[in-house]
Amino acid sequence: MQQSQYQICVLGSANSDHFLEVEDFPKEGETIASKKSYLKNGGKGANQAVASALLKSKIIFAGQIGKDELGQLLVKEMTLAGVDLTALRKVDEQTGQAIILLNKKGENLIIIVAGANGYYETLDVLPQEYQQAIEQSDLLQLQMEVPQSINILAAKYMAQHDKITVLDCGGKAEKLKGDFLENLTIVSPNETELERILGEDLNMDADQNAEEFLTKTIHEKVFTRYPDLIVLLKLGSNGSMLVTKEYSVRCQTVTQLNPNILEEYKIVDTVGAGDCFTSAFTVSFYRSLIEFGPARISTLRKIDVETQKKLFYKAMHFGSSSAFLCITKHGAMPSMPKFETVDNFIKKYFP
């Protein structure tokens, strides 16, 4: 099998993030003061591309920006990070933007202006630049900040060629279509985004065991229709959980596993943490998978269950380590850690 030119293609959004620091979030009709404002590059797709590149993966990014100064700032930072931008399209629409309110606890509220991210002349055919990028890549990463129809076309191509697609469900609050889910390899939602996959509220009682409830729900509501799907649940401060039809894997956050970490690090900004986790998980998963053969769906299915579980746990722990380091810095894209930083962190706290 011919070796691909890129390890990962990230197809998704590129935004300019406008941060406003506030004491507390405003109530309806309330006018509040911001202590500080600043501009950073972001967008879930661009964040994930930069995160993967900094973790020493060969990355090509497929997305759209405007022909404006904000777009040029994105090009500059992504290029410096080592992302290939030959599949980046410049269109006659403003570069996408995110308005982010950041409170004193490090929590955030986000308003998205799609701009160039949603500006496609047709949703029936992939742009030629995207087609070439995914053809030349082993693995595809997607998010929900570009039209779902574009994502579906890309995922279908990957599935038809035995290639792996990972979807981070963050972005537009939109129900995932059946022909999207059936062409994904790994889908990664948080609990709210899982409800969008199910098309219904979780309705979990306070006294229920969350892990048991979520696992049972996924088996009953997801695997009955999509038995081959792998669900990677992001549980915020409770870590992550990966569920397949055959087994589940649980990974706590690095600070749960080693509370001493908080003696040396301070959490300042949670923006970008989910993007960082997904990319770091994907990079680690890819590197483990190619030890067994080509980075293909068929290769994963040939690996025995116990080895799969170890492979996924390693990827989840690497993702947790990377995401924690991300939230100790301000911004989304600028806070993505380098491979050496993550590697040294893991060696120090989890020898």
N, C-alpha and C positions, 0 to 999 in steps of 0.2 A: 504493500500500500504506500502510495506516495506521501512523503512527509509534508504536513501543512506548513505554510509560511508563518502563520501566527498560532500561538497557543490558544488565545482567547480573543474573540470579537465581542466587544461591549456595544450593543445597539441601544441608544437611549437619548436622554435629554441632556442639554447643556444650558445652565442658567447663570445669571449674575445674581448673587445673593445680597440683599440689602438688610443688614442687621440693625435692630433698634433695641438697645438695652433698657429695660424698665424694672421698676421695683416689683410690681405685680401686673398681671394681665388686666386690661380694662374690662369693666362690666358694660352691659349694653347701654349706649347713650353717654358713656363717660369719656371725658377728655383727660388724658394723662400726659406727663412729661417723660421724655426719654433722656437718660443720662448721657448716652453716647450712641453714635451711629457710625457704621463703617461698611465698606463694600468688599465682598469676597467672591471668588469664583466657586460655582457649585453646579447643581443639577444632578439627579441620581445617576444618570448614565456617565457623565463626565467624572463625578466623584469616584465611581466604581472603576472606571478606566484608569484614573490616576492611582488609586489605591493598589490595583493589581500590578501596574507598571512599577511602582515603588517597591513592591514585594518581589521584584525580579522576574516578572512574567513578560513575554513578548505579546504586546497588546495592540490591537487596531480598534479605533473608535468609529462607529457609524452613527452620525447624528446631524443636526442642522443648527446653524447659528445665523444671525442677521449680518448684514454688511455694515456693522456699526462698531463703535469703539469698545462696547462691552464684549462683543464677539472676539475682537482682536486680543483682549485681555485673557480670554479663555484659551485662545490658540497659543499664546505665549506660555502660560503656566502648564498646559497639558504637554506641549512640546518639551519644555524643560524637564518634565517628569519622565519623559521617554515614551509617550503614547504616539503611535503612528496615526496621523490625521489625513491620510490619503482618501479615506471614505467620508470625510467631513464635508457637508454641503453648505454653501453660503446662499441664502435665499432672500427674496425681497419682503422681509418681515423682520420686526425687531427681535433681537436676541431674547430668549426666555428669561424671566425674572422670578425671584422668590422674595417676598417681604417677610422677614422673620423677626418676631418679637421674642426676646430672650429675657427671662426673669432672673431674679437673684438666686433662685434654686438651680439654675442651669436648664430649666424646662423651656420648651419653645412652642409657639403657635406660628403656623406658616400659611401664607397666601401665595398661590402660584399664578403667574401670568405665563401662559403656554408660549405665546409668541411663535418663534420659528419652530419650536418643538412640535407644534400641531399643524404646521403649514405644509400640506402635501397636495400636489395637483390631482393625484389619484391615489386611492387606497386599495386598488385592485392589483397593482403590480409593485414589487419592490424596486426602489431606485437602483439603477445599474451599479452605483458605487457600493450600495449595501450588499447586493447580490455577490459581487466580487469579493467583498470582505469576508462574508460568511463562508463562501466556497473555499477560501484560503485559510480558514481557522478550524481548529479541532473542537472548540467549545464555544457556546454562545451564552452571553449574559443579557438578560432583559429586565426592564422595570415597567412601571405603569404611568410614565410621563410622556409617552408618545402614543398616537392612536393604536388601539388594540388590533385593528386590522393589519397594521404594519408588523406588529409583533407576531401575529398569527402566521403571516406569510413566511417570516423568517424561521419560526419554530417548525413549521411544516417541512421546509427544506431540510433542516437539521435532522428531523425524525426520519425522513425518507432516505437519508444517507447514513443512518446508524450513529449520528452525532448527538452529543449531549447539550441540552439547553437548561439553563438555570434561570428561573424567574424570581426576582425580588418583587413582592407584591406591593411595595410602597409606591405612592403616587396617587393617581386619580382614583377616587372612590367609585369603582365600577365593577360590576359583577363579571367574573371571568367566563367567557363563552366555552361551550363544550368542545369545539374544535380547537380551542387553544389548550385547554387542560390535557386533552388526549395526545397532544404532541410535545408536552413538556416532560423532562426527565426529573427535575427537582423543582418544587415550588416552595418559596420561603415567605410565609406571611407572619405577622404578629397575630395576636388573638382577635383584634378588630378586623384585620384583613382576612382571617380565616372565615369570619362570618360572611364576607362577600363571596368567597369561594362556595360556601354552603348555600348562599342565598337566603339565610335565615339567622336570627339571633341565637347565640349559644345558650342563654338562659341557665347558667350554672348557679346552683344554690351555694350559699356561703359555706355550708358545712360539707360540701362535696370535695373529694380529693381532686385537685385540678388536673394532675397528670393523668389519672385514671379516666376522668371525664373526657378530657381532650382526646386521648388515645381511642377511647370507645367511640366518640363522635366521629373521628376521622375514619375509623374502620366502617362505621355504619353509613356515613353520608358521602364519603369520598371514594373509598376503595371498592365499593359495590359498583361504581361506574368507571373508575379509573384505577384498576388493580395494580398497574405497574408504576404508578406515580409515587415519588418519594416526597414526603412533606417535612420540611425543616422549619419548625416553629420557633420564632424569636419571642422569648418570654421576658424581655427587658431585664430588670434587676434580678430575675430568677434564672437567667441563663438561656439555654436552648434545649430543644427536644426534637430528635429526628424520628419519624415514624414511617415504616414501610408495612406492607401487608404481613410480612413474616416476623418483624421484630421492631423494637424501639431502642433508642440510645438517648441517654440523658447527660447533659453537661452543664454543671453550674458555672457561674461567672468566676473569673479568676480571683475576685475579692472574696467570694464565698469560699473558694478552695484555699485561699491564703489571705486572711484579713490583714496580715502585716504589711501588705502592699500599700494600704491606705495611710500608713505612717510616713511614706515617702512621696506619695502622689496626691494631688487634689483634683477633684472633678470640677471642671469649669464650664463645659458646654457640650450638651449631648447631640448637637446637630452633626449629622454625618455618621453617627455610630452604627446605624443599621446598614448603611452602604459599605462601611469599612468591614463589618462582620461578614456580609455576604461575599465580598470580594476575597477576603482573606480565607474564608471557608473554601471558596471555589478554587483558589490558587493551590491550597494544601491538598484538596481532594484530587485535583488534576495531577499534581506531582506524585501522589501515592498511586493513582490509577495507572500511570504509564509505566510503573514498575512491573505491571502484569501484562502489558501489551499496549496496542494502540488506544488512545483516549476515545473509546467508543462505548455505546450502550451495551453491546454484546460482550465486551471485555468485563464490564462491571458484573454482569449476570453470571459470568463463569466463576467469579470469586466466591469462595465458601462464606457462609453467613457470619461465622465468628471473625473472619478476617475483614469482612465488610464493616462489621461493627467497630473494630479497632481503627480502621481507615477513617470512618466517619467521626469517631470520637476525637481523633487527632486533629481533623479538620475543624471541628467545632471548638476545640480548645485553642487552636491557632487563631480562629476567628474571634473568640472571646478576648484573647490577649491583645490582638490588634485593635479591636473596638475600644477596649479600656484605654489604651494609649491614645487613641483618637480623642476621647472625651476629656483628656487632660490638657488639651489645647483649644484655642478659639477657632471658629470657622469650620467649614466642611472639608473642602479640598485641601486647604493649607494644613489641616490637622492629620492627614493621612500619614501613618508612620512608614519608615523605610524597613526593608527586610532585616537589616542588621540590628535595628532597634528592637524589633519584635523578638528576634532570635536571642539577643542578649537578655531581654526581659524574661523569657521562658527559662533560659539556662540559670538565671539568678534565683527565680522564685519557684521553679519546678524542676530542680536538677534530677 
